[in-house]
Amino acid sequence: MKFEKLVGEHFREKPSDCVVDSHALMVRGGYIKYVANGIFSSYMPLRRITKKIEQIIREEMDVIDGQEVQFPVVMPASLWEESGRYESIGKELMRFKDRNNSPLVLGMTHEEAAVQLVREYAHSYNNYPFMIYQIQTKFRDEARPRAGLIRVREFTMKDAYSFHTSQEDLEQYYDKCHKAYERIYERAGLPEVISVASDSGMMGGSISHEFMLLTPIGEDSIVICNECDYRANMEASECIVNNKKDEVSEELKLVHTPDIHTIEDVCKFLNTDESKSCKAVVYQRNHDDSYVVLFIRGDYEVNETKLTNYLGCDIHPAVITEECGLNAGYIGPYNLKGDFTVLFDRSLENTNNLSCGGNVEEYHYTGLDIARDIENVEFNDFAKIKEGGICPCCGKPAITISRGIEVGNIFQLGTKYTKSMNMTYTDSNGEAQHPIMGCYGIGVGRLAAAICEAHHDEYGPIWPMSVAPWQVHLCAVRADNAEVKAYADKLYEDLKAKGAEVMYDDRVVSAGVMFSDADLLGIPLRVIVSPRNMKQNIVEISSRDKSFSDSIPMDSACDKIIETINSFK
């Protein structure tokens, strides 16, 4: 490929609307172009990168007996009604009608389509196990697309679905997929990706893992123990709090706290620590706006995913009105009256001498002893684990919190979809059973962006050889020099003849412009032909990551370059 024929603009300055490096570099380097919020067109360099990622994924899925299929982008709403997700999923699912007024959806995930494809085929236990997968465009109407390709609305994804006749068989295959994912990330140049236990969310199922690239720009919080191998997404991490009661429980007293509403202000007014307070966090159920009052220790935050899972429905922060019976800023568990769902977090277990709302305007209680003052309290885990918290695995206070980009996920779905969509098989005893499913996803564009995020410098991406758009960037400095042009032309043709992927820049531009554009393409090997080099009968070869630089004889340059490419592989 000749650089002068490459479609796409290159920019010297960082675009003002790009908040992360990968987004900025992909815009500057002519990889993507903005179309609409969360929707991008891809230029040739990115297409070559994603095709290589897709090929790596295909090879690893085929190794574990995956069969590639293709599901439709547009599906009838009736499929999603069968599974129960047509109504339960929010606005992320794009719903519309065709000219015949038939309700349709744009595929954001394909569990329903997978079941529909195989449920007539897999009637006998002899047909199991099997796995099908696809690599296809999807659409998810994200509320807040961000960071270029890291969170978009339209995206290409590999999603796979396995079907089994026993939980044991699913678990064995799940482990195979886990190992295949590790190989995919290593081959794609991201061996630093880690897997973490996660919440299954709208996918359903009981066991799931996310694969995370740890980076400060990530939007997920990852819980890591420094003493053992425990790793989990914040949403799925158990929060353990070991409280020790004060030896003497004080008398419960109502204290005047004028114009004080927040925990911070209350504790400052009472001259106490936030750990000695009980705060109320109020939500409403989405489907009926009924109130949920959650009490938690003042120095902890609510994990809304845990709360949603416990309640079995979606929630939103409450709008507290005069008629609802709650006194905003002064809500407490003692003498709370009204038709509310009242919950207590485990951070309040075995506590006393707490401050809390008095359920009266401008009054708080002090001396609250949960066990003494509140009847029939059941404690559950609703809190976010904190830095320095207790590890749920080894029990040591060694938790650290990092940020991460999710670059893949795997789920043990169970029979959630096969049961709701009436997929059955006949077992060896002649009885009808529902198959057990697993599902496994990787976002291709997001993975490309994550690789760029992990491997770049201030000048551009540093693509690993396995996914780089081209293997060699051949620069003919002073292409207006006949000798330089003739030699560079021949070297270009010789390299192509030996199977090398070459980007050839023979423009008559300054070396600075040429090298700046080469940095933005991030190709692993750079070869420079120039008048100065030719006088010494050499060609310069260097790596984009600056790990090596060498001079090689002109007459053996082609073979040396091929050897270097192979050494990278």
Number of C-alpha atoms within 10 A of each C-alpha: 14 14 18 11 9 13 12 16 13 17 15 13 9 14 13 7 10 16 14 15 22 25 24 21 31 26 22 23 27 22 24 25 17 12 9 9 16 23 19 18 12 18 18 15 20 23 16 16 21 22 14 18 22 23 13 19 23 19 14 19 24 15 11 15 13 19 15 14 13 13 18 13 16 16 18 19 19 15 19 21 15 15 20 15 17 16 12 14 12 12 12 13 20 15 16 14 12 9 6 6 8 11 14 18 20 19 23 20 19 21 24 22 18 24 22 17 15 13 16 11 10 20 18 16 18 12 13 17 19 16 22 21 24 21 21 18 17 20 22 18 18 16 12 11 15 18 21 28 25 25 21 22 21 19 21 17 22 20 22 25 24 23 28 23 21 15 14 10 14 21 15 11 20 21 12 15 20 19 13 18 24 20 17 23 23 14 18 24 20 20 13 13 22 19 23 24 22 23 24 21 13 10 17 16 19 13 16 24 23 26 24 25 26 20 15 12 14 19 15 18 18 25 27 22 24 15 14 14 11 17 25 24 26 26 23 22 25 20 21 19 16 12 14 10 13 11 7 8 15 14 12 16 14 16 15 14 19 12 12 19 18 14 23 15 14 23 19 13 12 13 9 14 16 20 18 21 27 32 26 24 18 21 22 20 18 14 9 8 13 15 24 23 20 21 25 26 26 23 16 19 15 18 18 18 19 20 22 16 14 12 13 10 12 18 21 15 14 17 12 15 10 8 7 13 15 21 19 19 24 23 27 24 25 18 11 17 10 11 11 17 14 17 20 22 22 21 25 25 22 15 22 26 21 25 31 30 30 25 22 18 18 17 22 25 26 23 19 26 22 21 14 9 14 12 10 7 14 11 15 16 20 28 26 21 26 17 15 14 20 21 25 17 13 13 14 15 16 16 23 18 19 18 19 21 26 26 25 24 23 27 23 25 24 23 21 19 25 24 16 14 20 17 20 19 23 17 15 10 6 10 9 15 19 23 29 22 28 25 25 22 21 24 24 26 26 24 24 21 25 24 23 24 22 19 18 20 17 9 17 25 29 24 27 23 20 19 25 25 25 22 24 28 29 26 24 27 26 19 21 13 13 11 15 20 19 13 15 25 16 12 19 23 13 15 18 14 10 11 9 19 18 22 23 21 25 22 18 13 14 10 16 10 12 18 18 17 21 23 23 25 29 30 27 26 25 23 23 20 25 23 18 12 18 16 8 11 13 21 22 20 23 18 19 25 18 10 7 10 14 11 16 18 15 18 12 11 20 22 13 15 20 16 11 15 17 11 8 12 9
